[in-house]
Amino acid sequence: MTAEEINLLEKRKMGFDGFYKELIPVLVEFVGQMGVTPAHEVLKNAVQFAPYLGRALQNMAIANEQDRVWLLTRLGYFIGEYFAQKYSGCWYVNETQGSRYFGRYVVGRFTRLNSDALVLDPFQIAQTYVDEQMPRQLENLLTEVDAGLVGA
């Protein structure tokens, strides 16, 4: 591993607790802002919230880069929780050298799937969604990712 990779990894690991501490209240607030109630239930039932968020977000206009980053972050939190809950996984910093997700906050270690090697970058998935033409289809995207996980 290069010195740059070690530095990146250490920075990400040091920031993980803060990242995760922020994730929970921001996700609940986001779900509430999208009109889904009770918003706190997303922390236990994210899979059930997908259709509601999908409808709320499908035609949401993104006016500027600040709005884009706002949506990407919150949707990444939701997507990560969706798959972590669905397959009993967790958030962590990817330490696998050579992985395309090296040094990123990812979701994986799914106990309900056949492979410990499966890992997702929820923010990359969120970017795909945000970049879709309207009306965006959150449930279709989640189904595609799901099929990739189950078929792996």
GILIN-V60550 format. One record per residue. N is the residue number from 1. SS is DSSP state (H for helix, E for strand, C for the rest). OMEGA is omega as a letter, one per 40 degrees, with the letter a starting at -180 (NA if undefined). D_LAST is the distance of its C-alpha to the last C-alpha in Angstrom with 1 decimal. Layout:
n: {N,N}
ss: {SS,SS}
omega: {OMEGA,OMEGA}
d_last: {D_LAST,D_LAST}
//
This chain:
n: {1,2,3,4,5,6,7,8,9,10,11,12,13,14,15,16,17,18,19,20,21,22,23,24,25,26,27,28,29,30,31,32,33,34,35,36,37,38,39,40,41,42,43,44,45,46,47,48,49,50,51,52,53,54,55,56,57,58,59,60,61,62,63,64,65,66,67,68,69,70,71,72,73,74,75,76,77,78,79,80,81,82,83,84,85,86,87,88,89,90,91,92,93,94,95,96,97,98,99,100,101,102,103,104,105,106,107,108,109,110,111,112,113,114,115,116,117,118,119,120,121,122,123,124,125,126,127,128,129,130,131,132,133,134,135,136,137,138,139,140,141,142,143,144,145,146,147,148,149,150,151,152}
ss: {C,C,H,H,H,H,H,H,H,H,H,H,H,H,H,H,H,H,H,H,H,H,H,H,H,H,H,H,H,H,H,H,H,C,C,C,C,C,H,H,H,H,H,H,H,H,H,H,H,H,H,H,H,H,H,H,H,C,C,C,C,C,C,C,H,H,H,H,H,H,H,H,H,H,H,H,H,H,H,H,H,H,H,H,H,H,C,C,C,E,E,E,E,C,C,C,C,C,C,C,C,C,C,C,E,E,E,E,C,C,C,C,C,C,C,C,C,C,E,E,C,H,H,H,H,H,H,H,H,H,C,C,C,C,C,C,C,H,H,H,H,H,H,H,H,H,H,H,H,H,H,C}
omega: {i,i,i,i,i,i,i,a,i,i,a,i,i,a,a,a,i,i,a,i,i,a,a,a,a,i,i,i,i,a,i,i,i,i,a,a,e,a,a,a,i,a,i,a,a,a,a,a,a,a,a,i,i,i,a,a,a,a,i,i,i,a,a,a,i,i,a,i,i,a,i,a,a,i,i,i,a,a,i,i,i,a,i,i,a,a,i,i,i,i,i,i,i,a,a,i,i,i,i,i,a,i,a,i,a,i,a,a,a,a,a,i,a,a,i,a,a,a,i,i,a,a,i,i,i,i,i,a,a,a,i,i,i,e,i,a,a,a,i,i,i,i,i,i,i,i,i,i,a,a,a,NA}
d_last: {27.7,30.3,32.8,31.4,27.9,29.5,31.6,28.7,26.7,29.9,30.7,27.4,27.5,31.1,30.4,27.5,29.8,31.6,28.5,27.3,30.8,31.1,27.8,29.0,32.4,31.3,28.5,31.0,33.6,31.3,30.3,34.1,35.1,32.9,34.9,32.4,34.2,34.2,32.3,31.8,29.7,26.8,26.4,25.6,24.4,22.6,20.4,23.8,25.1,22.7,24.9,28.0,26.9,25.5,29.0,30.8,28.9,28.5,31.9,32.5,34.3,33.7,37.2,36.7,34.5,35.4,34.1,30.9,30.3,31.3,28.8,25.9,26.5,26.8,23.9,21.7,23.1,22.3,18.7,18.1,20.0,18.2,14.7,16.5,18.5,15.9,13.6,16.5,15.7,18.3,19.6,20.4,21.3,18.8,20.7,18.3,20.5,19.3,16.4,16.7,17.1,19.7,22.5,21.0,20.9,17.2,15.5,13.1,13.7,12.4,14.2,12.9,9.2,8.5,8.0,10.9,9.7,7.9,10.8,12.3,15.7,17.3,20.2,18.5,17.1,20.7,22.1,20.3,21.7,25.2,25.4,24.9,28.1,29.6,29.0,25.6,23.0,21.3,19.8,18.3,16.7,15.3,14.0,12.3,10.6,9.9,8.3,6.0,5.3,5.6,3.8,0.0}
//
